[in-house]
Amino acid sequence: MCIVNNGKMCTIVEFQHVKPGKGGAFVRTKLRDIKTGRVVDYTFNSGTKFDSVRLETKKMQYLYNDGADYYFMDNDTYEQMSIPVDTVGEAAKWLKENDEATLLYAGDELISIEPQMFVELEVTHTEPGFKGDTATNTTKPATLETGVELQVPTFIEIGDVLQIDTRDGRFIKRV
């Protein structure tokens, strides 16, 4: 659910209704600011009213970027739209051409772009692993085709395709 709190659109991450022995009931919440992604703890009286915001999601296909804008295509109407780099933000490091992404709208305003939960990206640069390193369960840095750098097991080599969890940027498996 999305609410407006202090002029900011927030989603409710977690809440707990508390009824102490003395005094009135209250609600402890964790709210995520939609624009910044920051999570903040708030406590409200149980009768507090908020304006709710209707959120809509739309699946679109990422086509390409020209340095200033990212271009997406609606899969139903084949209409293309450009989105500035600063609006795409952190999602850019997980977007590969022809992948689907979910665009989140509040009314007509584009709020955020969410890549797929798991993406498959090719390793473009990493140091070679040494024999016997796998027994120590060590990791090494690797650069992927989108330019993002993350820690991978030592047996990963250049050209390997990896499955990555975009929520936390964690290596899942070699494909």
C-alpha positions as CSV (number, residue, x, y, z in Angstrom):
1,M,0.0,0.0,0.0
2,C,1.2,3.5,-0.8
3,I,0.4,6.5,1.4
4,V,1.3,10.2,1.5
5,N,3.2,11.0,4.7
6,N,4.6,14.5,5.2
7,G,4.2,15.3,1.5
8,K,6.2,12.2,0.4
9,M,4.8,9.0,-1.2
10,C,5.8,6.0,0.9
11,T,5.1,2.3,0.8
12,I,4.5,0.4,4.0
13,V,7.2,-2.1,4.4
14,E,6.2,-3.4,7.9
15,F,3.7,-2.4,10.6
16,Q,2.8,-3.5,14.1
17,H,-0.3,-2.5,16.0
18,V,0.5,-2.0,19.7
19,K,-2.0,-1.8,22.5
20,P,-0.1,-1.0,25.7
21,G,-1.7,-1.5,29.2
22,K,-1.9,2.2,29.7
23,G,-2.7,4.8,27.2
24,G,-4.1,4.6,23.6
25,A,-3.1,2.2,20.9
26,F,-0.5,3.1,18.3
27,V,1.0,1.7,15.2
28,R,4.8,1.3,14.6
29,T,5.7,1.3,10.9
30,K,8.6,1.1,8.5
31,L,7.9,3.3,5.5
32,R,10.0,3.3,2.3
33,D,10.1,6.6,0.4
34,I,9.3,5.7,-3.2
35,K,11.6,8.3,-4.8
36,T,14.7,7.9,-2.6
37,G,14.3,4.3,-1.5
38,R,15.1,5.3,2.1
39,V,13.4,3.3,4.9
40,V,12.3,5.3,8.0
41,D,10.6,4.2,11.2
42,Y,7.4,6.1,12.1
43,T,5.0,5.7,15.0
44,F,1.4,6.9,14.6
45,N,-1.7,7.0,16.8
46,S,-4.1,4.2,15.7
47,G,-6.8,6.6,14.5
48,T,-4.5,8.6,12.1
49,K,-5.8,9.0,8.6
50,F,-3.7,9.1,5.4
51,D,-4.3,9.8,1.8
52,S,-3.7,6.7,-0.2
53,V,-2.0,6.7,-3.7
54,R,-3.0,4.4,-6.5
55,L,0.0,2.7,-7.9
56,E,0.0,1.1,-11.3
57,T,2.7,-1.1,-12.8
58,K,3.4,-1.6,-16.5
59,K,5.7,-4.1,-18.1
60,M,7.9,-2.7,-20.8
61,Q,10.9,-3.9,-22.8
62,Y,14.2,-2.1,-22.5
63,L,15.6,-1.3,-26.0
64,Y,18.8,0.8,-25.7
65,N,20.3,3.9,-24.2
66,D,22.0,6.8,-25.9
67,G,23.8,8.2,-22.9
68,A,21.2,10.7,-22.0
69,D,18.0,8.6,-22.1
70,Y,16.9,5.0,-21.8
71,Y,14.4,3.8,-24.3
72,F,11.6,1.4,-23.5
73,M,8.8,-0.1,-25.6
74,D,5.3,-1.0,-24.5
75,N,4.7,-4.7,-25.4
76,D,1.0,-4.1,-26.2
77,T,1.0,-0.9,-28.3
78,Y,4.7,-1.0,-29.5
79,E,4.9,2.6,-28.5
80,Q,8.4,3.7,-27.5
81,M,9.2,6.2,-24.7
82,S,12.4,7.7,-23.5
83,I,13.3,8.0,-19.8
84,P,16.1,10.3,-18.5
85,V,19.2,8.5,-16.9
86,D,18.6,10.1,-13.5
87,T,15.0,8.6,-13.4
88,V,16.3,5.1,-14.2
89,G,18.9,5.4,-11.4
90,E,20.2,2.2,-9.8
91,A,18.1,0.0,-12.1
92,A,20.4,0.9,-15.0
93,K,23.2,-1.5,-13.9
94,W,20.8,-4.5,-14.2
95,L,19.2,-3.6,-17.6
96,K,20.3,-5.5,-20.6
97,E,18.9,-4.8,-24.1
98,N,15.6,-6.6,-24.8
99,D,15.0,-7.4,-21.1
100,E,11.7,-6.6,-19.5
101,A,11.4,-4.1,-16.7
102,T,8.4,-3.0,-14.6
103,L,7.7,0.7,-14.5
104,L,5.8,2.0,-11.4
105,Y,3.4,4.9,-11.9
106,A,1.5,7.0,-9.4
107,G,-1.2,8.5,-11.5
108,D,0.7,9.8,-14.6
109,E,4.0,10.3,-12.8
110,L,6.7,7.7,-13.3
111,I,8.0,6.8,-9.9
112,S,10.6,4.0,-10.4
113,I,11.9,1.3,-12.7
114,E,12.3,-2.2,-11.4
115,P,14.4,-4.7,-13.4
116,Q,13.5,-8.4,-13.3
117,M,14.3,-10.1,-10.0
118,F,16.9,-12.3,-11.6
119,V,19.0,-11.4,-14.6
120,E,21.6,-13.3,-16.6
121,L,24.7,-11.3,-17.4
122,E,28.0,-12.2,-19.0
123,V,31.4,-11.7,-17.3
124,T,33.6,-9.3,-19.3
125,H,36.5,-9.1,-16.9
126,T,37.9,-11.0,-13.9
127,E,41.2,-12.2,-12.7
128,P,41.9,-15.9,-13.3
129,G,41.4,-18.3,-10.4
130,F,44.2,-20.4,-9.0
131,K,44.0,-24.1,-8.5
132,G,42.9,-25.0,-5.0
133,D,41.2,-21.6,-4.3
134,T,37.7,-23.2,-4.5
135,A,38.4,-25.2,-1.3
136,T,38.8,-22.0,0.7
137,N,35.5,-20.6,-0.5
138,T,37.0,-17.3,-1.5
139,T,35.6,-14.7,-3.9
140,K,37.1,-12.3,-6.4
141,P,35.7,-9.1,-8.2
142,A,34.2,-9.5,-11.7
143,T,32.9,-6.9,-14.1
144,L,29.7,-7.8,-16.0
145,E,28.5,-6.7,-19.4
146,T,26.4,-3.8,-18.0
147,G,29.5,-2.4,-16.2
148,V,28.5,-3.5,-12.7
149,E,31.2,-5.0,-10.5
150,L,30.4,-7.7,-7.9
151,Q,32.1,-10.5,-5.9
152,V,31.9,-14.0,-7.5
153,P,33.5,-17.4,-6.6
154,T,37.0,-18.0,-7.9
155,F,36.0,-20.6,-10.5
156,I,34.1,-17.9,-12.6
157,E,36.0,-17.0,-15.8
158,I,35.6,-14.4,-18.5
159,G,32.7,-15.3,-20.8
160,D,30.7,-17.1,-18.2
161,V,27.0,-16.2,-17.9
162,L,25.9,-15.6,-14.3
163,Q,22.5,-15.4,-12.7
164,I,22.3,-12.3,-10.4
165,D,19.7,-11.4,-7.8
166,T,19.0,-7.7,-8.6
167,R,17.5,-7.0,-5.1
168,D,20.9,-7.2,-3.4
169,G,23.3,-7.7,-6.3
170,R,24.3,-11.2,-5.2
171,F,25.7,-14.0,-7.4
172,I,23.2,-16.9,-7.6
173,K,24.7,-19.4,-10.0
174,R,26.6,-19.9,-13.3
175,V,24.2,-20.6,-16.2
